[in-house]
Amino acid sequence: MEIHNHWIEDQDGKVFALQHPFSIGRSPDNTYVVPTERVSRRHALVQARAEGEYWLTDLGSRNGVFLNRQPLQQSARLKPGDVFQIADCQFVFHSQELTEITGDASTHAVTMVDRQSIDSWIFIADIVGSVRQAQAHDPNVWTAKVGAWIGECRTILEQSSGTMNKFLGDGFLAFWSCERTSGADLVPALKRMTELQALSALPFRFIVHYGPVQFVGIARGEISLTGNAVNCTFRLEKVASSLNQFAVVTRSVVDSCQGQLDWVSLGSHPVPSFNEAIELFAPAENPPPKF
């Protein structure tokens, strides 16, 4: 017999089991209440439609829902590790499948969640103006360009022991684990990423932050990255955009590189949903990508 466990994790690391429909909105009768005018009274809903299937639905909200950084146009089935955002709130969908053991355990396959925290460097990259650019290209040409860009980025990451973890529609999430990588290994990778920015046919922005990351191993070998450090990195992308910066790292990254990263401070900046301002750094010569 299969036992399905599913849960939602918010940006603060709080976990909500999906034993009942999970509603989000401004009204106090929702499962998750967000008391801001940017959120509708009944904004969104996550609910089961079949055994082990959970779907995300926008309930006709005014400001919409974003799934993996793309506007949610219609109800979508959630996959483990999917990230959806409503106003400044971010949620991650998790799914665990266990096979009940009866009799001799050695004759039964068991898949379980393995959750551990590892200090890591978190890397997020996204194509600047992706919606406008996609509309200006033939779909096949656009797909080829994005594929080529991802391939170039993957090569840089893997040559420095980094791992590309999840595609986000117009970008991707990657990481370096401190168990396999030192801060010094990041320096040539970041240099090559800035060089790629100058040469790439697609303008892109990247952010790097450092902190404890929750690695959640899910069925079929999928791994989801969660935790405050990951959530902070996503929010830093918006801060970098507001500063018109295309390559940004935090003080924690600069310190871990032990003086080998020659970037300049942009000062400390507030990060939405986080209490303390974070000092950011950018390359001394940082011309914006060509559009």
Buried (B, 14 or more C-beta within 10 A) or exposed (E): EEEBBBBBBBBEEEEBEBEEEBBBBBBEEBBBBBEEEBBBEBBBBBBBEEEEEBBBBBBEBEBBBBBBBBEBEEEBEBBBBBBBBBBBBBBBBBBBBBBEEEEEEEEEEEBEBEBEEBBBBBBBBBBBBBEEBBEEEEEEEBEEBBEEBBEBBBEBBEEBBBBBBBEBBBBBBBBBBBEEBEBBBBBEBBBBBBEBBEEBEBBBBBBBBBBEBBBBBBBEEBBBBBBBBBBBBBBBBEBBBEBEBBBBBBBBBBEBBEEEBEBEEBEEBEBBBBEEEBBBBBBEEBEEBEE
